[in-house]
Amino acid sequence: MKFFDCNASFGTPMLRPVRFAETAQELLEEMDYHGISEALVYHARQRDDSPVVGNKILLNEIEGIERLHGTLAILPPQTDELEKLDTLMEKMRTKDVRAFWAFPSEHKYLMTRTALAPLYDLMVETNIPLFISVNQSCGGISGWYLIENILSGTPDLTLVVTEHGSWGHDRFFRPLIEKYDNLYLDVSRYELDGGIRDFCSRYGAKRLLFGTGFPAWNPGGPILTLAQADITTKECEMIASCNLEQILRKVKV
């Protein structure tokens, strides 16, 4: 079965975990060890430093590595720190970038339409998915308030919520899954007993994406959880890679 990780990073984190990949090549070695074919990645400097710095580092590091697919971290356009939207889109075309990451807590900005309307509208127009960690960037109940605020303002946005936690956040996200058709969850911390099976039986497998959350967590955990979930082989394959591949094929950069 092919695994396409939607949530992995490399580079030296500000708070170092027990194990991490300092370079893109080290990340590939980690992926090979766990049998992961491809990964949608960001660099630690995009989160812990600044998107202005981190985006450049990421794109330079993964240049020519077909198995690693880059993402760009965003900031509110009003501060003029990132490129103008036309220039940003040109960079995405030339570097084959098809996703954004938001780290609002680390970079101190609001995820409202007041702050990000031009970017939200661009994402909807081009089907570019936005990734955000409900655990790292905005954890707990307040994090899900933020997710609903984002989607209520831009309901057609393709939003991928990662690392929602191992204590069973279904009461938070199931109402949102039912209301917003382009909301997806990664399974990096979906460790609830029978959670994946019950989710698939109720909503289908197409709204779940395989992610590891590396290096914050060991990739073996989500691999085992998905491989041993009581779901069909087709559903397992959809989550492991097919759903993410379909999302990225829809992107119009």
SEZA-717917 format. One record per residue: residue number from 1; x, y, z of N, C-alpha, C in turn; residue in one letter. Coordinates in Angstrom, 3 decimals. Example, Ala and Ser with C-alpha at 12.3 -4.5 7.8 and 13.67 -1.06 7.14 Angstrom:
2
[gunu 1,[13.190,-5.690,7.800],[12.300,-4.500,7.800],[13.200,-3.300,7.800],A]
[gunu 2,[12.850,-2.250,7.080],[13.670,-1.060,7.140],[12.900,0.030,7.870],S]
# end
This chain:
253
[gunu 1,[0.840,-1.192,0.000],[0.000,0.000,0.000],[0.876,1.243,0.000],M]
[gunu 2,[0.519,2.201,-0.826],[1.286,3.432,-0.916],[0.862,4.393,0.184],K]
[gunu 3,[1.844,4.944,0.898],[1.591,5.961,1.908],[2.110,7.305,1.400],F]
[gunu 4,[1.240,8.302,1.411],[1.571,9.670,1.026],[1.278,10.545,2.245],F]
[gunu 5,[2.319,10.953,2.916],[2.209,11.696,4.169],[1.818,13.145,3.885],D]
[gunu 6,[0.713,13.587,4.455],[0.266,14.967,4.230],[0.819,15.935,5.260],C]
[gunu 7,[1.551,15.427,6.248],[1.931,16.273,7.379],[3.272,15.841,7.945],N]
[gunu 8,[4.339,16.288,7.323],[5.689,15.983,7.809],[6.563,17.214,7.637],A]
[gunu 9,[7.586,17.318,8.467],[8.499,18.455,8.344],[9.927,18.005,8.622],S]
[gunu 10,[10.856,18.845,8.217],[12.262,18.613,8.508],[12.896,19.946,8.872],F]
[gunu 11,[14.169,19.900,9.242],[14.825,21.087,9.780],[14.876,20.984,11.292],G]
[gunu 12,[15.752,21.753,11.905],[15.934,21.697,13.357],[14.850,22.509,14.058],T]
[gunu 13,[13.949,21.857,14.802],[12.881,22.592,15.491],[13.418,23.417,16.651],P]
[gunu 14,[12.653,24.433,17.019],[13.041,25.246,18.171],[13.052,24.396,19.438],M]
[gunu 15,[12.016,23.571,19.601],[11.970,22.604,20.695],[12.232,21.240,20.092],L]
[gunu 16,[13.412,20.701,20.341],[13.819,19.491,19.648],[13.165,18.246,20.232],R]
[gunu 17,[12.511,17.457,19.376],[12.004,16.167,19.837],[13.143,15.163,19.935],P]
[gunu 18,[12.818,13.956,20.350],[13.852,12.934,20.503],[14.527,12.648,19.170],V]
[gunu 19,[13.736,12.634,18.092],[14.268,12.300,16.779],[13.684,13.256,15.751],R]
[gunu 20,[14.521,13.776,14.868],[14.026,14.639,13.802],[14.973,14.547,12.622],F]
[gunu 21,[14.516,15.033,11.481],[15.342,15.055,10.267],[15.822,16.476,10.047],A]
[gunu 22,[17.114,16.675,10.088],[17.659,18.025,9.919],[17.602,18.469,8.464],E]
[gunu 23,[17.731,17.541,7.536],[17.747,17.872,6.112],[16.695,17.070,5.370],T]
[gunu 24,[16.472,17.478,4.110],[15.533,16.748,3.270],[15.995,15.312,3.051],A]
[gunu 25,[17.278,15.108,2.890],[17.795,13.760,2.689],[17.557,12.887,3.921],Q]
[gunu 26,[17.710,13.461,5.101],[17.435,12.693,6.316],[15.958,12.345,6.424],E]
[gunu 27,[15.095,13.246,5.963],[13.670,12.938,5.951],[13.372,11.783,5.004],L]
[gunu 28,[14.020,11.763,3.855],[13.835,10.651,2.919],[14.263,9.332,3.549],L]
[gunu 29,[15.352,9.351,4.298],[15.802,8.139,4.982],[14.758,7.675,6.002],E]
[gunu 30,[14.170,8.625,6.705],[13.119,8.292,7.673],[11.903,7.706,6.954],E]
[gunu 31,[11.541,8.287,5.832],[10.421,7.788,5.058],[10.693,6.380,4.537],M]
[gunu 32,[11.907,6.148,4.055],[12.264,4.817,3.556],[12.157,3.775,4.661],D]
[gunu 33,[12.602,4.129,5.848],[12.555,3.195,6.979],[11.116,2.774,7.289],Y]
[gunu 34,[10.176,3.708,7.136],[8.788,3.426,7.473],[7.946,3.042,6.256],H]
[gunu 35,[8.536,3.015,5.069],[7.789,2.630,3.884],[6.840,3.695,3.375],G]
[gunu 36,[7.201,4.958,3.542],[6.382,6.076,3.071],[6.928,6.546,1.728],I]
[gunu 37,[6.080,6.572,0.709],[6.524,6.864,-0.654],[6.763,8.343,-0.896],S]
[gunu 38,[5.808,9.192,-0.492],[5.874,10.628,-0.758],[5.407,11.393,0.464],E]
[gunu 39,[5.722,12.680,0.493],[5.288,13.498,1.616],[5.080,14.940,1.176],A]
[gunu 40,[4.055,15.541,1.724],[3.807,16.975,1.600],[4.467,17.615,2.815],L]
[gunu 41,[5.441,18.486,2.596],[6.331,18.861,3.692],[6.417,20.377,3.894],V]
[gunu 42,[6.802,20.725,5.129],[7.210,22.090,5.430],[8.509,22.028,6.217],Y]
[gunu 43,[9.191,23.160,6.309],[10.453,23.249,7.039],[10.203,23.867,8.406],H]
[gunu 44,[10.949,23.411,9.403],[10.777,23.929,10.758],[10.917,25.443,10.818],A]
[gunu 45,[11.741,26.008,9.949],[11.926,27.468,9.953],[10.678,28.203,9.468],R]
[gunu 46,[9.845,27.526,8.680],[8.581,28.149,8.270],[7.664,28.369,9.463],Q]
[gunu 47,[7.766,27.507,10.452],[6.923,27.604,11.644],[7.636,28.355,12.765],R]
[gunu 48,[8.870,28.000,13.060],[9.565,28.515,14.236],[10.292,29.824,13.988],D]
[gunu 49,[10.527,30.176,12.723],[11.197,31.430,12.387],[10.181,32.337,11.689],D]
[gunu 50,[10.207,32.382,10.405],[9.310,33.247,9.653],[9.064,32.642,8.286],S]
[gunu 51,[7.835,32.750,7.749],[7.606,32.302,6.386],[8.518,32.976,5.369],P]
[gunu 52,[8.909,34.218,5.629],[9.797,34.919,4.703],[11.122,34.164,4.565],V]
[gunu 53,[11.626,33.693,5.687],[12.876,32.929,5.705],[12.628,31.471,5.345],V]
[gunu 54,[11.647,30.874,6.019],[11.425,29.444,5.907],[10.981,28.974,4.537],G]
[gunu 55,[10.141,29.768,3.855],[9.685,29.359,2.526],[10.853,29.199,1.557],N]
[gunu 56,[11.791,30.141,1.620],[12.958,30.066,0.735],[13.806,28.839,1.061],K]
[gunu 57,[14.019,28.607,2.343],[14.832,27.456,2.749],[14.191,26.160,2.281],I]
[gunu 58,[12.892,26.034,2.479],[12.200,24.809,2.074],[12.368,24.548,0.583],L]
[gunu 59,[12.071,25.555,-0.238],[12.109,25.352,-1.681],[13.516,25.019,-2.163],L]
[gunu 60,[14.520,25.619,-1.546],[15.900,25.290,-1.915],[16.259,23.861,-1.516],N]
[gunu 61,[15.815,23.438,-0.345],[16.173,22.123,0.180],[15.561,20.980,-0.634],E]
[gunu 62,[14.329,21.176,-1.124],[13.651,20.063,-1.811],[13.771,20.158,-3.330],I]
[gunu 63,[14.543,21.100,-3.829],[14.718,21.259,-5.271],[15.187,19.940,-5.882],E]
[gunu 64,[14.436,19.452,-6.861],[14.813,18.238,-7.579],[14.472,16.936,-6.882],G]
[gunu 65,[13.858,16.998,-5.709],[13.465,15.776,-4.983],[11.990,15.509,-5.258],I]
[gunu 66,[11.709,14.571,-6.128],[10.342,14.356,-6.596],[9.419,13.805,-5.520],E]
[gunu 67,[9.972,13.137,-4.534],[9.133,12.521,-3.500],[8.656,13.517,-2.450],R]
[gunu 68,[9.273,14.684,-2.385],[8.897,15.694,-1.407],[8.197,16.849,-2.109],L]
[gunu 69,[7.008,17.178,-1.639],[6.183,18.212,-2.248],[6.067,19.378,-1.265],H]
[gunu 70,[6.509,20.540,-1.688],[6.592,21.679,-0.785],[5.271,22.361,-0.528],G]
[gunu 71,[5.213,23.069,0.584],[4.085,23.923,0.939],[4.642,25.297,1.307],T]
[gunu 72,[3.816,26.315,1.205],[4.224,27.658,1.595],[3.449,28.097,2.822],L]
[gunu 73,[4.142,28.661,3.794],[3.498,29.240,4.964],[3.008,30.640,4.609],A]
[gunu 74,[1.835,30.994,5.114],[1.211,32.262,4.753],[1.305,33.279,5.885],I]
[gunu 75,[1.109,34.544,5.519],[0.990,35.662,6.441],[-0.073,36.609,5.892],L]
[gunu 76,[-0.649,37.466,6.722],[-1.595,38.463,6.205],[-0.919,39.345,5.156],P]
[gunu 77,[-1.559,39.581,4.021],[-0.923,40.356,2.950],[-0.716,41.828,3.297],P]
[gunu 78,[-1.415,42.339,4.314],[-1.341,43.768,4.628],[0.052,44.208,5.097],Q]
[gunu 79,[0.857,43.274,5.591],[2.181,43.649,6.094],[3.249,43.644,5.000],T]
[gunu 80,[2.879,43.179,3.803],[3.806,43.168,2.655],[5.082,42.375,2.926],D]
[gunu 81,[5.006,41.368,3.782],[6.190,40.548,4.061],[6.398,39.478,2.998],E]
[gunu 82,[5.320,38.917,2.505],[5.396,37.932,1.437],[5.176,38.605,0.091],L]
[gunu 83,[5.365,37.842,-0.971],[5.196,38.389,-2.312],[3.737,38.778,-2.569],E]
[gunu 84,[3.539,39.641,-3.561],[2.198,39.910,-4.040],[1.598,38.623,-4.573],K]
[gunu 85,[0.277,38.572,-4.631],[-0.387,37.318,-4.977],[0.023,36.798,-6.351],L]
[gunu 86,[0.186,37.693,-7.324],[0.601,37.255,-8.660],[1.993,36.622,-8.616],D]
[gunu 87,[2.893,37.252,-7.879],[4.250,36.712,-7.751],[4.236,35.395,-6.983],T]
[gunu 88,[3.395,35.326,-5.968],[3.278,34.094,-5.186],[2.787,32.945,-6.056],L]
[gunu 89,[1.799,33.217,-6.894],[1.271,32.181,-7.775],[2.312,31.738,-8.796],M]
[gunu 90,[3.103,32.671,-9.288],[4.159,32.324,-10.239],[5.198,31.416,-9.575],E]
[gunu 91,[5.538,31.717,-8.330],[6.464,30.867,-7.605],[5.883,29.468,-7.432],K]
[gunu 92,[4.605,29.393,-7.128],[3.965,28.087,-6.957],[3.962,27.302,-8.268],M]
[gunu 93,[3.784,28.012,-9.374],[3.810,27.334,-10.681],[5.200,26.794,-10.991],R]
[gunu 94,[6.199,27.605,-10.803],[7.551,27.201,-11.185],[8.124,26.147,-10.241],T]
[gunu 95,[7.700,26.183,-8.970],[8.222,25.234,-7.978],[7.267,24.073,-7.721],K]
[gunu 96,[6.149,24.048,-8.433],[5.150,22.990,-8.286],[4.688,22.854,-6.837],D]
[gunu 97,[4.335,23.979,-6.232],[3.796,24.011,-4.874],[2.278,24.050,-4.965],V]
[gunu 98,[1.601,23.198,-4.177],[0.158,23.075,-4.306],[-0.585,23.146,-2.978],R]
[gunu 99,[0.039,23.699,-1.949],[-0.634,23.775,-0.656],[-0.034,24.890,0.190],A]
[gunu 100,[-0.851,25.396,1.123],[-0.421,26.388,2.095],[-0.500,25.804,3.501],F]
[gunu 101,[0.357,26.333,4.386],[0.261,26.054,5.817],[0.039,27.363,6.552],W]
[gunu 102,[-0.748,27.326,7.619],[-0.952,28.486,8.485],[-0.485,28.146,9.892],A]
[gunu 103,[0.312,29.053,10.463],[0.780,28.917,11.845],[0.409,30.205,12.595],F]
[gunu 104,[-0.867,30.439,12.822],[-1.303,31.738,13.354],[-0.807,32.030,14.762],P]
[gunu 105,[-0.693,31.029,15.610],[-0.232,31.268,16.969],[1.238,31.670,16.980],S]
[gunu 106,[2.055,30.928,16.218],[3.484,31.214,16.182],[3.785,32.568,15.539],E]
[gunu 107,[2.998,32.940,14.527],[3.303,34.146,13.768],[2.399,35.330,14.112],H]
[gunu 108,[1.533,35.116,15.088],[0.767,36.223,15.692],[-0.121,36.955,14.674],K]
[gunu 109,[-1.068,36.226,14.111],[-2.073,36.880,13.267],[-3.401,36.161,13.403],Y]
[gunu 110,[-4.465,36.834,12.977],[-5.807,36.282,13.039],[-6.139,35.575,11.726],L]
[gunu 111,[-6.970,34.539,11.821],[-7.382,33.795,10.638],[-8.722,34.290,10.103],M]
[gunu 112,[-9.052,35.537,10.358],[-10.328,36.102,9.918],[-10.252,36.526,8.453],T]
[gunu 113,[-11.405,36.759,7.864],[-11.439,37.292,6.500],[-10.912,38.724,6.471],R]
[gunu 114,[-11.047,39.440,7.573],[-10.484,40.792,7.630],[-8.991,40.751,7.345],T]
[gunu 115,[-8.323,39.735,7.872],[-6.877,39.628,7.698],[-6.482,38.895,6.428],A]
[gunu 116,[-7.267,37.898,6.009],[-6.797,36.970,4.981],[-7.730,36.820,3.779],L]
[gunu 117,[-8.687,37.704,3.614],[-9.667,37.547,2.530],[-9.030,37.345,1.157],A]
[gunu 118,[-8.019,38.124,0.751],[-7.430,37.895,-0.576],[-6.841,36.497,-0.733],P]
[gunu 119,[-6.208,35.999,0.319],[-5.641,34.652,0.261],[-6.733,33.595,0.259],L]
[gunu 120,[-7.756,33.773,1.090],[-8.864,32.818,1.101],[-9.529,32.736,-0.275],Y]
[gunu 121,[-9.777,33.893,-0.870],[-10.427,33.907,-2.179],[-9.556,33.237,-3.235],D]
[gunu 122,[-8.252,33.457,-3.146],[-7.319,32.800,-4.064],[-7.365,31.283,-3.895],L]
[gunu 123,[-7.378,30.824,-2.654],[-7.419,29.383,-2.395],[-8.690,28.753,-2.952],M]
[gunu 124,[-9.807,29.423,-2.779],[-11.065,28.891,-3.295],[-11.046,28.855,-4.822],V]
[gunu 125,[-10.566,29.924,-5.434],[-10.529,30.002,-6.890],[-9.627,28.941,-7.501],E]
[gunu 126,[-8.532,28.628,-6.847],[-7.533,27.707,-7.406],[-7.547,26.325,-6.760],T]
[gunu 127,[-8.436,26.127,-5.776],[-8.526,24.847,-5.044],[-7.264,24.511,-4.254],N]
[gunu 128,[-6.495,25.515,-3.878],[-5.304,25.271,-3.059],[-5.744,24.938,-1.636],I]
[gunu 129,[-5.328,23.785,-1.101],[-5.717,23.446,0.275],[-4.882,24.207,1.299],P]
[gunu 130,[-5.512,24.492,2.427],[-4.843,25.131,3.550],[-4.742,24.130,4.686],L]
[gunu 131,[-3.534,23.950,5.235],[-3.307,23.047,6.352],[-3.116,23.855,7.623],F]
[gunu 132,[-3.701,23.357,8.712],[-3.526,24.007,10.000],[-3.606,22.945,11.087],I]
[gunu 133,[-2.735,23.032,12.075],[-2.727,22.089,13.187],[-3.611,22.616,14.304],S]
[gunu 134,[-4.640,21.851,14.626],[-5.522,22.273,15.710],[-4.860,22.031,17.064],V]
[gunu 135,[-3.776,21.290,17.068],[-3.053,20.989,18.307],[-1.929,21.989,18.544],N]
[gunu 136,[-1.026,22.153,17.558],[0.149,22.999,17.755],[-0.191,24.486,17.718],Q]
[gunu 137,[-1.018,24.884,16.741],[-1.211,26.319,16.531],[-2.335,26.915,17.363],S]
[gunu 138,[-3.296,26.094,17.764],[-4.454,26.709,18.394],[-5.190,25.785,19.344],C]
[gunu 139,[-4.596,24.762,19.825],[-5.152,23.634,20.564],[-6.446,23.783,21.332],G]
[gunu 140,[-7.043,22.632,21.605],[-8.205,22.536,22.461],[-9.476,23.101,21.865],G]
[gunu 141,[-10.410,23.461,22.764],[-11.712,23.964,22.329],[-11.540,25.211,21.475],I]
[gunu 142,[-10.653,26.117,21.880],[-10.461,27.356,21.122],[-10.034,27.066,19.697],S]
[gunu 143,[-9.292,25.975,19.489],[-8.864,25.609,18.155],[-10.035,25.286,17.245],G]
[gunu 144,[-11.017,24.567,17.768],[-12.169,24.224,16.936],[-13.089,25.420,16.715],W]
[gunu 145,[-13.139,26.355,17.675],[-13.822,27.618,17.404],[-13.169,28.327,16.225],Y]
[gunu 146,[-11.838,28.301,16.185],[-11.113,28.921,15.086],[-11.434,28.234,13.764],L]
[gunu 147,[-11.448,26.902,13.746],[-11.749,26.170,12.520],[-13.136,26.540,12.007],I]
[gunu 148,[-14.121,26.593,12.907],[-15.472,26.951,12.466],[-15.528,28.396,11.987],E]
[gunu 149,[-14.765,29.277,12.620],[-14.732,30.669,12.180],[-14.157,30.788,10.769],N]
[gunu 150,[-13.108,30.040,10.488],[-12.513,30.047,9.146],[-13.535,29.580,8.111],I]
[gunu 151,[-14.188,28.469,8.392],[-15.095,27.865,7.417],[-16.404,28.636,7.292],L]
[gunu 152,[-16.873,29.224,8.363],[-18.106,30.014,8.257],[-17.887,31.248,7.396],S]
[gunu 153,[-16.667,31.781,7.405],[-16.355,32.928,6.570],[-16.055,32.560,5.132],G]
[gunu 154,[-15.472,31.386,4.931],[-15.116,30.919,3.579],[-15.494,29.444,3.475],T]
[gunu 155,[-16.781,29.153,3.300],[-17.251,27.763,3.368],[-16.735,26.863,2.260],P]
[gunu 156,[-16.288,27.414,1.142],[-15.795,26.595,0.036],[-14.298,26.330,0.107],D]
[gunu 157,[-13.661,26.799,1.159],[-12.226,26.590,1.326],[-11.930,25.113,1.564],L]
[gunu 158,[-10.877,24.607,0.921],[-10.387,23.265,1.212],[-9.438,23.368,2.397],T]
[gunu 159,[-9.903,22.885,3.550],[-9.170,23.044,4.799],[-8.833,21.668,5.366],L]
[gunu 160,[-7.559,21.458,5.677],[-7.110,20.194,6.254],[-6.658,20.469,7.686],V]
[gunu 161,[-7.350,19.881,8.636],[-7.025,20.047,10.048],[-6.179,18.867,10.490],V]
[gunu 162,[-5.020,19.140,11.049],[-4.081,18.081,11.433],[-3.969,17.973,12.953],T]
[gunu 163,[-3.544,16.785,13.392],[-3.136,16.565,14.785],[-4.215,16.941,15.791],E]
[gunu 164,[-5.435,16.444,15.542],[-6.534,16.864,16.408],[-6.529,16.191,17.774],H]
[gunu 165,[-5.635,15.267,18.017],[-5.476,14.741,19.363],[-6.028,13.340,19.542],G]
[gunu 166,[-5.506,12.659,20.545],[-5.811,11.242,20.740],[-6.974,10.992,21.688],S]
[gunu 167,[-7.592,12.029,22.211],[-8.636,11.844,23.212],[-10.032,11.871,22.619],W]
[gunu 168,[-10.151,11.804,21.316],[-11.467,11.732,20.706],[-12.113,13.093,20.533],G]
[gunu 169,[-11.782,13.765,19.426],[-12.339,15.084,19.138],[-13.573,15.008,18.244],H]
[gunu 170,[-14.151,13.828,18.105],[-15.280,13.667,17.190],[-16.433,14.614,17.504],D]
[gunu 171,[-16.660,14.892,18.768],[-17.761,15.804,19.111],[-17.492,17.215,18.607],R]
[gunu 172,[-16.219,17.553,18.464],[-15.870,18.844,17.874],[-16.041,18.826,16.356],F]
[gunu 173,[-15.442,17.814,15.693],[-15.332,17.917,14.241],[-16.471,17.284,13.449],F]
[gunu 174,[-17.221,16.373,14.016],[-18.280,15.749,13.215],[-19.357,16.735,12.763],R]
[gunu 175,[-19.812,17.672,13.623],[-20.759,18.667,13.117],[-20.186,19.495,11.962],P]
[gunu 176,[-18.880,19.775,12.019],[-18.250,20.544,10.948],[-18.117,19.709,9.678],L]
[gunu 177,[-17.786,18.429,9.820],[-17.699,17.532,8.668],[-19.040,17.473,7.944],I]
[gunu 178,[-20.119,17.441,8.699],[-21.443,17.345,8.093],[-21.842,18.631,7.377],E]
[gunu 179,[-21.314,19.761,7.825],[-21.726,21.038,7.237],[-20.820,21.490,6.109],K]
[gunu 180,[-19.514,21.213,6.199],[-18.554,21.760,5.232],[-17.931,20.631,4.417],Y]
[gunu 181,[-18.239,20.631,3.121],[-17.856,19.516,2.256],[-16.362,19.435,1.984],D]
[gunu 182,[-15.636,20.536,2.162],[-14.206,20.552,1.841],[-13.328,20.543,3.082],N]
[gunu 183,[-13.874,20.069,4.190],[-13.089,19.923,5.413],[-12.539,18.503,5.477],L]
[gunu 184,[-11.228,18.395,5.714],[-10.560,17.101,5.811],[-9.791,17.023,7.128],Y]
[gunu 185,[-9.557,15.811,7.580],[-8.796,15.572,8.807],[-7.625,14.653,8.505],L]
[gunu 186,[-6.469,14.923,9.097],[-5.408,13.927,8.997],[-5.554,12.947,10.169],D]
[gunu 187,[-4.967,11.763,10.015],[-5.144,10.716,11.021],[-3.906,10.533,11.891],V]
[gunu 188,[-3.041,11.553,11.913],[-1.786,11.409,12.648],[-2.011,11.122,14.128],S]
[gunu 189,[-3.091,11.651,14.704],[-3.380,11.408,16.124],[-4.785,10.840,16.324],R]
[gunu 190,[-5.363,10.275,15.276],[-6.704,9.701,15.410],[-6.566,8.311,16.021],Y]
[gunu 191,[-6.307,8.283,17.317],[-5.996,7.049,18.021],[-7.181,6.507,18.818],E]
[gunu 192,[-8.338,7.102,18.635],[-9.542,6.651,19.315],[-9.891,5.238,18.878],L]
[gunu 193,[-10.133,4.358,19.837],[-10.440,2.965,19.525],[-11.690,2.878,18.646],D]
[gunu 194,[-11.523,2.345,17.436],[-12.623,2.230,16.505],[-13.027,3.532,15.843],G]
[gunu 195,[-12.257,4.585,16.056],[-12.627,5.893,15.532],[-12.649,5.950,14.017],G]
[gunu 196,[-11.580,5.461,13.382],[-11.499,5.497,11.923],[-12.600,4.642,11.307],I]
[gunu 197,[-12.835,3.460,11.888],[-13.888,2.580,11.380],[-15.249,3.259,11.459],R]
[gunu 198,[-15.567,3.844,12.599],[-16.876,4.464,12.772],[-17.037,5.683,11.877],D]
[gunu 199,[-15.956,6.465,11.731],[-15.998,7.629,10.850],[-16.285,7.190,9.418],F]
[gunu 200,[-15.572,6.176,8.951],[-15.750,5.712,7.571],[-17.146,5.156,7.337],C]
[gunu 201,[-17.703,4.462,8.308],[-19.041,3.896,8.145],[-20.102,4.988,8.078],S]
[gunu 202,[-19.836,6.113,8.704],[-20.824,7.197,8.735],[-20.625,8.204,7.604],R]
[gunu 203,[-19.358,8.560,7.321],[-19.084,9.630,6.359],[-18.303,9.168,5.126],Y]
[gunu 204,[-17.841,7.927,5.114],[-16.965,7.476,4.043],[-15.523,7.818,4.367],G]
[gunu 205,[-14.617,7.285,3.564],[-13.190,7.440,3.839],[-12.578,8.665,3.180],A]
[gunu 206,[-13.306,9.344,2.309],[-12.688,10.389,1.481],[-12.301,11.646,2.244],K]
[gunu 207,[-12.744,11.795,3.497],[-12.451,13.023,4.244],[-11.260,12.852,5.186],R]
[gunu 208,[-10.615,11.695,5.146],[-9.465,11.425,6.010],[-8.198,11.316,5.176],L]
[gunu 209,[-7.088,11.866,5.696],[-5.800,11.836,5.017],[-4.751,11.247,5.944],L]
[gunu 210,[-3.874,10.428,5.371],[-2.769,9.892,6.152],[-1.745,10.981,6.430],F]
[gunu 211,[-1.390,11.121,7.688],[-0.338,12.051,8.088],[0.386,11.489,9.286],G]
[gunu 212,[1.641,11.831,9.432],[2.417,11.309,10.566],[2.659,12.350,11.652],T]
[gunu 213,[2.689,13.630,11.281],[3.072,14.649,12.248],[4.541,14.608,12.609],G]
[gunu 214,[5.361,13.905,11.786],[6.797,13.817,12.051],[7.430,15.197,11.989],F]
[gunu 215,[8.303,15.555,12.917],[8.942,14.714,13.929],[8.306,14.761,15.316],P]
[gunu 216,[7.175,15.453,15.458],[6.555,15.516,16.784],[6.144,14.129,17.266],A]
[gunu 217,[5.774,13.249,16.303],[5.388,11.890,16.642],[6.074,10.910,15.699],W]
[gunu 218,[6.214,9.695,16.171],[6.846,8.651,15.369],[5.887,8.186,14.279],N]
[gunu 219,[6.333,8.098,13.025],[5.453,7.679,11.931],[4.853,6.288,12.119],P]
[gunu 220,[5.504,5.437,12.905],[4.987,4.092,13.084],[3.601,4.054,13.702],G]
[gunu 221,[3.280,5.033,14.545],[1.975,5.056,15.201],[0.814,5.175,14.222],G]
[gunu 222,[0.761,6.246,13.426],[-0.345,6.372,12.469],[-0.343,5.300,11.392],P]
[gunu 223,[0.830,4.788,11.018],[0.870,3.690,10.048],[0.179,2.462,10.624],I]
[gunu 224,[0.509,2.113,11.853],[-0.108,0.954,12.494],[-1.605,1.175,12.698],L]
[gunu 225,[-1.982,2.355,13.150],[-3.388,2.642,13.401],[-4.217,2.480,12.133],T]
[gunu 226,[-3.703,3.008,11.013],[-4.444,2.903,9.756],[-4.419,1.477,9.221],L]
[gunu 227,[-3.258,0.842,9.251],[-3.140,-0.507,8.687],[-4.017,-1.511,9.427],A]
[gunu 228,[-4.239,-1.288,10.726],[-5.026,-2.225,11.525],[-6.470,-1.774,11.735],Q]
[gunu 229,[-6.865,-0.659,11.124],[-8.254,-0.200,11.260],[-9.199,-1.193,10.596],A]
[gunu 230,[-10.357,-1.381,11.185],[-11.334,-2.346,10.674],[-12.151,-1.712,9.549],D]
[gunu 231,[-11.464,-1.444,8.430],[-12.093,-0.864,7.251],[-11.661,-1.671,6.030],I]
[gunu 232,[-12.273,-1.402,4.890],[-11.940,-2.166,3.694],[-10.571,-1.751,3.155],T]
[gunu 233,[-10.008,-2.610,2.318],[-8.729,-2.292,1.685],[-8.842,-1.022,0.845],T]
[gunu 234,[-9.941,-0.866,0.140],[-10.136,0.335,-0.679],[-10.158,1.583,0.190],K]
[gunu 235,[-10.865,1.541,1.313],[-10.918,2.689,2.210],[-9.531,3.000,2.772],E]
[gunu 236,[-8.798,1.956,3.098],[-7.442,2.144,3.627],[-6.546,2.814,2.593],C]
[gunu 237,[-6.641,2.385,1.350],[-5.841,2.961,0.276],[-6.230,4.414,0.011],E]
[gunu 238,[-7.531,4.716,0.114],[-7.981,6.093,-0.064],[-7.334,7.010,0.960],M]
[gunu 239,[-7.350,6.581,2.211],[-6.778,7.397,3.278],[-5.266,7.476,3.148],I]
[gunu 240,[-4.629,6.355,2.797],[-3.167,6.287,2.752],[-2.574,7.222,1.708],A]
[gunu 241,[-3.239,7.398,0.573],[-2.644,8.233,-0.471],[-3.650,8.831,-1.451],S]
[gunu 242,[-4.696,8.095,-1.796],[-5.561,8.506,-2.909],[-6.282,9.823,-2.648],C]
[gunu 243,[-6.750,10.029,-1.416],[-7.486,11.260,-1.120],[-6.609,12.491,-1.283],N]
[gunu 244,[-5.391,12.428,-0.775],[-4.476,13.567,-0.910],[-4.114,13.796,-2.370],L]
[gunu 245,[-3.864,12.736,-3.104],[-3.533,12.881,-4.523],[-4.680,13.547,-5.273],E]
[gunu 246,[-5.916,13.207,-4.932],[-7.056,13.819,-5.600],[-7.160,15.304,-5.279],Q]
[gunu 247,[-6.911,15.667,-4.020],[-6.934,17.080,-3.618],[-5.889,17.868,-4.407],I]
[gunu 248,[-4.686,17.323,-4.505],[-3.604,18.045,-5.182],[-3.827,18.115,-6.692],L]
[gunu 249,[-4.489,17.107,-7.274],[-4.789,17.168,-8.723],[-5.774,18.284,-9.054],R]
[gunu 250,[-6.603,18.655,-8.118],[-7.599,19.697,-8.376],[-7.025,21.102,-8.342],K]
[gunu 251,[-5.826,21.234,-7.798],[-5.220,22.561,-7.654],[-4.902,23.134,-9.029],V]
[gunu 252,[-5.271,24.401,-9.247],[-5.108,25.072,-10.542],[-4.132,26.228,-10.426],K]
[gunu 253,[-2.841,25.893,-10.343],[-1.840,26.963,-10.274],[-1.243,27.235,-11.656],V]
# end
